Amino acid sequence: MRAAVQAVRKRDAARVVVAVPTAAADVCAEFHLLVDEMVLMTPQFFYAVGLWYENFAQTSDEEVKKLLDRATNGEHSQD
């Protein structure tokens, strides 16, 4: 997320908003310094992001590479 924020800032975005379903309080505090607005739920007792999802399957390195290649080439996918 930090890399995404930095990338859109370099493109002179008029406003940067980060929206996530849940995050740890210390991470939220850090991102409040980097973005214009944050939309999220910060639970009082936060143990792990994965506990807040029904399916928190990991993304493979190969899938990340494929998605980055598509984004670099301007392709959009519904995968």
Phi and psi restraints in degrees (range 20) as a CNS / XPLOR table:
assign (resid 1 and name C) (resid 2 and name N)
       (resid 2 and name CA) (resid 2 and name C) 1.0 -61.1 20.0 2
assign (resid 2 and name N) (resid 2 and name CA)
       (resid 2 and name C) (resid 3 and name N) 1.0 -42.7 20.0 2
assign (resid 2 and name C) (resid 3 and name N)
       (resid 3 and name CA) (resid 3 and name C) 1.0 -63.5 20.0 2
assign (resid 3 and name N) (resid 3 and name CA)
       (resid 3 and name C) (resid 4 and name N) 1.0 -39.0 20.0 2
assign (resid 3 and name C) (resid 4 and name N)
       (resid 4 and name CA) (resid 4 and name C) 1.0 -64.4 20.0 2
assign (resid 4 and name N) (resid 4 and name CA)
       (resid 4 and name C) (resid 5 and name N) 1.0 -43.4 20.0 2
assign (resid 4 and name C) (resid 5 and name N)
       (resid 5 and name CA) (resid 5 and name C) 1.0 -61.3 20.0 2
assign (resid 5 and name N) (resid 5 and name CA)
       (resid 5 and name C) (resid 6 and name N) 1.0 -45.2 20.0 2
assign (resid 5 and name C) (resid 6 and name N)
       (resid 6 and name CA) (resid 6 and name C) 1.0 -63.3 20.0 2
assign (resid 6 and name N) (resid 6 and name CA)
       (resid 6 and name C) (resid 7 and name N) 1.0 -38.7 20.0 2
assign (resid 6 and name C) (resid 7 and name N)
       (resid 7 and name CA) (resid 7 and name C) 1.0 -64.7 20.0 2
assign (resid 7 and name N) (resid 7 and name CA)
       (resid 7 and name C) (resid 8 and name N) 1.0 -44.2 20.0 2
assign (resid 7 and name C) (resid 8 and name N)
       (resid 8 and name CA) (resid 8 and name C) 1.0 -73.5 20.0 2
assign (resid 8 and name N) (resid 8 and name CA)
       (resid 8 and name C) (resid 9 and name N) 1.0 -29.5 20.0 2
assign (resid 8 and name C) (resid 9 and name N)
       (resid 9 and name CA) (resid 9 and name C) 1.0 -63.9 20.0 2
assign (resid 9 and name N) (resid 9 and name CA)
       (resid 9 and name C) (resid 10 and name N) 1.0 -39.9 20.0 2
assign (resid 9 and name C) (resid 10 and name N)
       (resid 10 and name CA) (resid 10 and name C) 1.0 -64.5 20.0 2
assign (resid 10 and name N) (resid 10 and name CA)
       (resid 10 and name C) (resid 11 and name N) 1.0 -23.4 20.0 2
assign (resid 10 and name C) (resid 11 and name N)
       (resid 11 and name CA) (resid 11 and name C) 1.0 -91.8 20.0 2
assign (resid 11 and name N) (resid 11 and name CA)
       (resid 11 and name C) (resid 12 and name N) 1.0 14.7 20.0 2
assign (resid 11 and name C) (resid 12 and name N)
       (resid 12 and name CA) (resid 12 and name C) 1.0 58.8 20.0 2
assign (resid 12 and name N) (resid 12 and name CA)
       (resid 12 and name C) (resid 13 and name N) 1.0 44.9 20.0 2
assign (resid 12 and name C) (resid 13 and name N)
       (resid 13 and name CA) (resid 13 and name C) 1.0 -60.2 20.0 2
assign (resid 13 and name N) (resid 13 and name CA)
       (resid 13 and name C) (resid 14 and name N) 1.0 138.5 20.0 2
assign (resid 13 and name C) (resid 14 and name N)
       (resid 14 and name CA) (resid 14 and name C) 1.0 -68.3 20.0 2
assign (resid 14 and name N) (resid 14 and name CA)
       (resid 14 and name C) (resid 15 and name N) 1.0 -30.7 20.0 2
assign (resid 14 and name C) (resid 15 and name N)
       (resid 15 and name CA) (resid 15 and name C) 1.0 -155.8 20.0 2
assign (resid 15 and name N) (resid 15 and name CA)
       (resid 15 and name C) (resid 16 and name N) 1.0 139.2 20.0 2
assign (resid 15 and name C) (resid 16 and name N)
       (resid 16 and name CA) (resid 16 and name C) 1.0 -120.5 20.0 2
assign (resid 16 and name N) (resid 16 and name CA)
       (resid 16 and name C) (resid 17 and name N) 1.0 120.9 20.0 2
assign (resid 16 and name C) (resid 17 and name N)
       (resid 17 and name CA) (resid 17 and name C) 1.0 -120.0 20.0 2
assign (resid 17 and name N) (resid 17 and name CA)
       (resid 17 and name C) (resid 18 and name N) 1.0 129.1 20.0 2
assign (resid 17 and name C) (resid 18 and name N)
       (resid 18 and name CA) (resid 18 and name C) 1.0 -105.6 20.0 2
assign (resid 18 and name N) (resid 18 and name CA)
       (resid 18 and name C) (resid 19 and name N) 1.0 128.1 20.0 2
assign (resid 18 and name C) (resid 19 and name N)
       (resid 19 and name CA) (resid 19 and name C) 1.0 -125.4 20.0 2
assign (resid 19 and name N) (resid 19 and name CA)
       (resid 19 and name C) (resid 20 and name N) 1.0 120.4 20.0 2
assign (resid 19 and name C) (resid 20 and name N)
       (resid 20 and name CA) (resid 20 and name C) 1.0 -138.7 20.0 2
assign (resid 20 and name N) (resid 20 and name CA)
       (resid 20 and name C) (resid 21 and name N) 1.0 149.3 20.0 2
assign (resid 20 and name C) (resid 21 and name N)
       (resid 21 and name CA) (resid 21 and name C) 1.0 -66.6 20.0 2
assign (resid 21 and name N) (resid 21 and name CA)
       (resid 21 and name C) (resid 22 and name N) 1.0 -35.6 20.0 2
assign (resid 21 and name C) (resid 22 and name N)
       (resid 22 and name CA) (resid 22 and name C) 1.0 -160.8 20.0 2
assign (resid 22 and name N) (resid 22 and name CA)
       (resid 22 and name C) (resid 23 and name N) 1.0 154.0 20.0 2
assign (resid 22 and name C) (resid 23 and name N)
       (resid 23 and name CA) (resid 23 and name C) 1.0 -163.0 20.0 2
assign (resid 23 and name N) (resid 23 and name CA)
       (resid 23 and name C) (resid 24 and name N) 1.0 159.9 20.0 2
assign (resid 23 and name C) (resid 24 and name N)
       (resid 24 and name CA) (resid 24 and name C) 1.0 -72.1 20.0 2
assign (resid 24 and name N) (resid 24 and name CA)
       (resid 24 and name C) (resid 25 and name N) 1.0 148.0 20.0 2
assign (resid 24 and name C) (resid 25 and name N)
       (resid 25 and name CA) (resid 25 and name C) 1.0 -57.6 20.0 2
assign (resid 25 and name N) (resid 25 and name CA)
       (resid 25 and name C) (resid 26 and name N) 1.0 -39.8 20.0 2
assign (resid 25 and name C) (resid 26 and name N)
       (resid 26 and name CA) (resid 26 and name C) 1.0 -68.1 20.0 2
assign (resid 26 and name N) (resid 26 and name CA)
       (resid 26 and name C) (resid 27 and name N) 1.0 -34.6 20.0 2
assign (resid 26 and name C) (resid 27 and name N)
       (resid 27 and name CA) (resid 27 and name C) 1.0 -68.2 20.0 2
assign (resid 27 and name N) (resid 27 and name CA)
       (resid 27 and name C) (resid 28 and name N) 1.0 -41.6 20.0 2
assign (resid 27 and name C) (resid 28 and name N)
       (resid 28 and name CA) (resid 28 and name C) 1.0 -60.1 20.0 2
assign (resid 28 and name N) (resid 28 and name CA)
       (resid 28 and name C) (resid 29 and name N) 1.0 -43.9 20.0 2
assign (resid 28 and name C) (resid 29 and name N)
       (resid 29 and name CA) (resid 29 and name C) 1.0 -60.4 20.0 2
assign (resid 29 and name N) (resid 29 and name CA)
       (resid 29 and name C) (resid 30 and name N) 1.0 -41.3 20.0 2
assign (resid 29 and name C) (resid 30 and name N)
       (resid 30 and name CA) (resid 30 and name C) 1.0 -64.3 20.0 2
assign (resid 30 and name N) (resid 30 and name CA)
       (resid 30 and name C) (resid 31 and name N) 1.0 -45.0 20.0 2
assign (resid 30 and name C) (resid 31 and name N)
       (resid 31 and name CA) (resid 31 and name C) 1.0 -72.2 20.0 2
assign (resid 31 and name N) (resid 31 and name CA)
       (resid 31 and name C) (resid 32 and name N) 1.0 -26.5 20.0 2
assign (resid 31 and name C) (resid 32 and name N)
       (resid 32 and name CA) (resid 32 and name C) 1.0 -59.3 20.0 2
assign (resid 32 and name N) (resid 32 and name CA)
       (resid 32 and name C) (resid 33 and name N) 1.0 -26.6 20.0 2
assign (resid 32 and name C) (resid 33 and name N)
       (resid 33 and name CA) (resid 33 and name C) 1.0 -80.1 20.0 2
assign (resid 33 and name N) (resid 33 and name CA)
       (resid 33 and name C) (resid 34 and name N) 1.0 -19.2 20.0 2
assign (resid 33 and name C) (resid 34 and name N)
       (resid 34 and name CA) (resid 34 and name C) 1.0 -100.1 20.0 2
assign (resid 34 and name N) (resid 34 and name CA)
       (resid 34 and name C) (resid 35 and name N) 1.0 -21.4 20.0 2
assign (resid 34 and name C) (resid 35 and name N)
       (resid 35 and name CA) (resid 35 and name C) 1.0 -123.4 20.0 2
assign (resid 35 and name N) (resid 35 and name CA)
       (resid 35 and name C) (resid 36 and name N) 1.0 168.7 20.0 2
assign (resid 35 and name C) (resid 36 and name N)
       (resid 36 and name CA) (resid 36 and name C) 1.0 -83.1 20.0 2
assign (resid 36 and name N) (resid 36 and name CA)
       (resid 36 and name C) (resid 37 and name N) 1.0 -31.2 20.0 2
assign (resid 36 and name C) (resid 37 and name N)
       (resid 37 and name CA) (resid 37 and name C) 1.0 -154.6 20.0 2
assign (resid 37 and name N) (resid 37 and name CA)
       (resid 37 and name C) (resid 38 and name N) 1.0 146.7 20.0 2
assign (resid 37 and name C) (resid 38 and name N)
       (resid 38 and name CA) (resid 38 and name C) 1.0 -124.2 20.0 2
assign (resid 38 and name N) (resid 38 and name CA)
       (resid 38 and name C) (resid 39 and name N) 1.0 136.1 20.0 2
assign (resid 38 and name C) (resid 39 and name N)
       (resid 39 and name CA) (resid 39 and name C) 1.0 -120.4 20.0 2
assign (resid 39 and name N) (resid 39 and name CA)
       (resid 39 and name C) (resid 40 and name N) 1.0 113.4 20.0 2
assign (resid 39 and name C) (resid 40 and name N)
       (resid 40 and name CA) (resid 40 and name C) 1.0 -169.4 20.0 2
assign (resid 40 and name N) (resid 40 and name CA)
       (resid 40 and name C) (resid 41 and name N) 1.0 171.4 20.0 2
assign (resid 40 and name C) (resid 41 and name N)
       (resid 41 and name CA) (resid 41 and name C) 1.0 -112.9 20.0 2
assign (resid 41 and name N) (resid 41 and name CA)
       (resid 41 and name C) (resid 42 and name N) 1.0 123.2 20.0 2
assign (resid 41 and name C) (resid 42 and name N)
       (resid 42 and name CA) (resid 42 and name C) 1.0 -109.9 20.0 2
assign (resid 42 and name N) (resid 42 and name CA)
       (resid 42 and name C) (resid 43 and name N) 1.0 101.7 20.0 2
assign (resid 42 and name C) (resid 43 and name N)
       (resid 43 and name CA) (resid 43 and name C) 1.0 -67.1 20.0 2
assign (resid 43 and name N) (resid 43 and name CA)
       (resid 43 and name C) (resid 44 and name N) 1.0 149.4 20.0 2
assign (resid 43 and name C) (resid 44 and name N)
       (resid 44 and name CA) (resid 44 and name C) 1.0 -63.6 20.0 2
assign (resid 44 and name N) (resid 44 and name CA)
       (resid 44 and name C) (resid 45 and name N) 1.0 -42.4 20.0 2
assign (resid 44 and name C) (resid 45 and name N)
       (resid 45 and name CA) (resid 45 and name C) 1.0 -110.6 20.0 2
assign (resid 45 and name N) (resid 45 and name CA)
       (resid 45 and name C) (resid 46 and name N) 1.0 95.1 20.0 2
assign (resid 45 and name C) (resid 46 and name N)
       (resid 46 and name CA) (resid 46 and name C) 1.0 -104.7 20.0 2
assign (resid 46 and name N) (resid 46 and name CA)
       (resid 46 and name C) (resid 47 and name N) 1.0 123.1 20.0 2
assign (resid 46 and name C) (resid 47 and name N)
       (resid 47 and name CA) (resid 47 and name C) 1.0 -112.6 20.0 2
assign (resid 47 and name N) (resid 47 and name CA)
       (resid 47 and name C) (resid 48 and name N) 1.0 -43.1 20.0 2
assign (resid 47 and name C) (resid 48 and name N)
       (resid 48 and name CA) (resid 48 and name C) 1.0 -163.3 20.0 2
assign (resid 48 and name N) (resid 48 and name CA)
       (resid 48 and name C) (resid 49 and name N) 1.0 144.2 20.0 2
assign (resid 48 and name C) (resid 49 and name N)
       (resid 49 and name CA) (resid 49 and name C) 1.0 -57.8 20.0 2
assign (resid 49 and name N) (resid 49 and name CA)
       (resid 49 and name C) (resid 50 and name N) 1.0 -43.8 20.0 2
assign (resid 49 and name C) (resid 50 and name N)
       (resid 50 and name CA) (resid 50 and name C) 1.0 -57.9 20.0 2
assign (resid 50 and name N) (resid 50 and name CA)
       (resid 50 and name C) (resid 51 and name N) 1.0 -24.0 20.0 2
assign (resid 50 and name C) (resid 51 and name N)
       (resid 51 and name CA) (resid 51 and name C) 1.0 -70.0 20.0 2
assign (resid 51 and name N) (resid 51 and name CA)
       (resid 51 and name C) (resid 52 and name N) 1.0 -16.8 20.0 2
assign (resid 51 and name C) (resid 52 and name N)
       (resid 52 and name CA) (resid 52 and name C) 1.0 -97.1 20.0 2
assign (resid 52 and name N) (resid 52 and name CA)
       (resid 52 and name C) (resid 53 and name N) 1.0 5.7 20.0 2
assign (resid 52 and name C) (resid 53 and name N)
       (resid 53 and name CA) (resid 53 and name C) 1.0 -121.9 20.0 2
assign (resid 53 and name N) (resid 53 and name CA)
       (resid 53 and name C) (resid 54 and name N) 1.0 143.1 20.0 2
assign (resid 53 and name C) (resid 54 and name N)
       (resid 54 and name CA) (resid 54 and name C) 1.0 -70.1 20.0 2
assign (resid 54 and name N) (resid 54 and name CA)
       (resid 54 and name C) (resid 55 and name N) 1.0 -39.2 20.0 2
assign (resid 54 and name C) (resid 55 and name N)
       (resid 55 and name CA) (resid 55 and name C) 1.0 -131.1 20.0 2
assign (resid 55 and name N) (resid 55 and name CA)
       (resid 55 and name C) (resid 56 and name N) 1.0 111.2 20.0 2
assign (resid 55 and name C) (resid 56 and name N)
       (resid 56 and name CA) (resid 56 and name C) 1.0 -119.8 20.0 2
assign (resid 56 and name N) (resid 56 and name CA)
       (resid 56 and name C) (resid 57 and name N) 1.0 47.3 20.0 2
assign (resid 56 and name C) (resid 57 and name N)
       (resid 57 and name CA) (resid 57 and name C) 1.0 -63.4 20.0 2
assign (resid 57 and name N) (resid 57 and name CA)
       (resid 57 and name C) (resid 58 and name N) 1.0 144.9 20.0 2
assign (resid 57 and name C) (resid 58 and name N)
       (resid 58 and name CA) (resid 58 and name C) 1.0 -77.6 20.0 2
assign (resid 58 and name N) (resid 58 and name CA)
       (resid 58 and name C) (resid 59 and name N) 1.0 149.6 20.0 2
assign (resid 58 and name C) (resid 59 and name N)
       (resid 59 and name CA) (resid 59 and name C) 1.0 -94.3 20.0 2
assign (resid 59 and name N) (resid 59 and name CA)
       (resid 59 and name C) (resid 60 and name N) 1.0 129.8 20.0 2
assign (resid 59 and name C) (resid 60 and name N)
       (resid 60 and name CA) (resid 60 and name C) 1.0 -72.7 20.0 2
assign (resid 60 and name N) (resid 60 and name CA)
       (resid 60 and name C) (resid 61 and name N) 1.0 158.3 20.0 2
assign (resid 60 and name C) (resid 61 and name N)
       (resid 61 and name CA) (resid 61 and name C) 1.0 -58.9 20.0 2
assign (resid 61 and name N) (resid 61 and name CA)
       (resid 61 and name C) (resid 62 and name N) 1.0 -39.0 20.0 2
assign (resid 61 and name C) (resid 62 and name N)
       (resid 62 and name CA) (resid 62 and name C) 1.0 -63.2 20.0 2
assign (resid 62 and name N) (resid 62 and name CA)
       (resid 62 and name C) (resid 63 and name N) 1.0 -41.8 20.0 2
assign (resid 62 and name C) (resid 63 and name N)
       (resid 63 and name CA) (resid 63 and name C) 1.0 -65.8 20.0 2
assign (resid 63 and name N) (resid 63 and name CA)
       (resid 63 and name C) (resid 64 and name N) 1.0 -39.9 20.0 2
assign (resid 63 and name C) (resid 64 and name N)
       (resid 64 and name CA) (resid 64 and name C) 1.0 -62.3 20.0 2
assign (resid 64 and name N) (resid 64 and name CA)
       (resid 64 and name C) (resid 65 and name N) 1.0 -45.5 20.0 2
assign (resid 64 and name C) (resid 65 and name N)
       (resid 65 and name CA) (resid 65 and name C) 1.0 -59.8 20.0 2
assign (resid 65 and name N) (resid 65 and name CA)
       (resid 65 and name C) (resid 66 and name N) 1.0 -43.5 20.0 2
assign (resid 65 and name C) (resid 66 and name N)
       (resid 66 and name CA) (resid 66 and name C) 1.0 -61.8 20.0 2
assign (resid 66 and name N) (resid 66 and name CA)
       (resid 66 and name C) (resid 67 and name N) 1.0 -45.0 20.0 2
assign (resid 66 and name C) (resid 67 and name N)
       (resid 67 and name CA) (resid 67 and name C) 1.0 -66.6 20.0 2
assign (resid 67 and name N) (resid 67 and name CA)
       (resid 67 and name C) (resid 68 and name N) 1.0 -38.8 20.0 2
assign (resid 67 and name C) (resid 68 and name N)
       (resid 68 and name CA) (resid 68 and name C) 1.0 -65.8 20.0 2
assign (resid 68 and name N) (resid 68 and name CA)
       (resid 68 and name C) (resid 69 and name N) 1.0 -39.7 20.0 2
assign (resid 68 and name C) (resid 69 and name N)
       (resid 69 and name CA) (resid 69 and name C) 1.0 -61.4 20.0 2
assign (resid 69 and name N) (resid 69 and name CA)
       (resid 69 and name C) (resid 70 and name N) 1.0 -44.1 20.0 2
assign (resid 69 and name C) (resid 70 and name N)
       (resid 70 and name CA) (resid 70 and name C) 1.0 -61.6 20.0 2
assign (resid 70 and name N) (resid 70 and name CA)
       (resid 70 and name C) (resid 71 and name N) 1.0 -43.6 20.0 2
assign (resid 70 and name C) (resid 71 and name N)
       (resid 71 and name CA) (resid 71 and name C) 1.0 -65.7 20.0 2
assign (resid 71 and name N) (resid 71 and name CA)
       (resid 71 and name C) (resid 72 and name N) 1.0 -39.2 20.0 2
assign (resid 71 and name C) (resid 72 and name N)
       (resid 72 and name CA) (resid 72 and name C) 1.0 -63.7 20.0 2
assign (resid 72 and name N) (resid 72 and name CA)
       (resid 72 and name C) (resid 73 and name N) 1.0 -34.7 20.0 2
assign (resid 72 and name C) (resid 73 and name N)
       (resid 73 and name CA) (resid 73 and name C) 1.0 -88.9 20.0 2
assign (resid 73 and name N) (resid 73 and name CA)
       (resid 73 and name C) (resid 74 and name N) 1.0 3.7 20.0 2
assign (resid 73 and name C) (resid 74 and name N)
       (resid 74 and name CA) (resid 74 and name C) 1.0 77.1 20.0 2
assign (resid 74 and name N) (resid 74 and name CA)
       (resid 74 and name C) (resid 75 and name N) 1.0 14.4 20.0 2
assign (resid 74 and name C) (resid 75 and name N)
       (resid 75 and name CA) (resid 75 and name C) 1.0 -85.5 20.0 2
assign (resid 75 and name N) (resid 75 and name CA)
       (resid 75 and name C) (resid 76 and name N) 1.0 148.4 20.0 2
assign (resid 75 and name C) (resid 76 and name N)
       (resid 76 and name CA) (resid 76 and name C) 1.0 -121.0 20.0 2
assign (resid 76 and name N) (resid 76 and name CA)
       (resid 76 and name C) (resid 77 and name N) 1.0 143.0 20.0 2
assign (resid 76 and name C) (resid 77 and name N)
       (resid 77 and name CA) (resid 77 and name C) 1.0 -138.8 20.0 2
assign (resid 77 and name N) (resid 77 and name CA)
       (resid 77 and name C) (resid 78 and name N) 1.0 153.2 20.0 2
assign (resid 77 and name C) (resid 78 and name N)
       (resid 78 and name CA) (resid 78 and name C) 1.0 -101.3 20.0 2
assign (resid 78 and name N) (resid 78 and name CA)
       (resid 78 and name C) (resid 79 and name N) 1.0 17.2 20.0 2
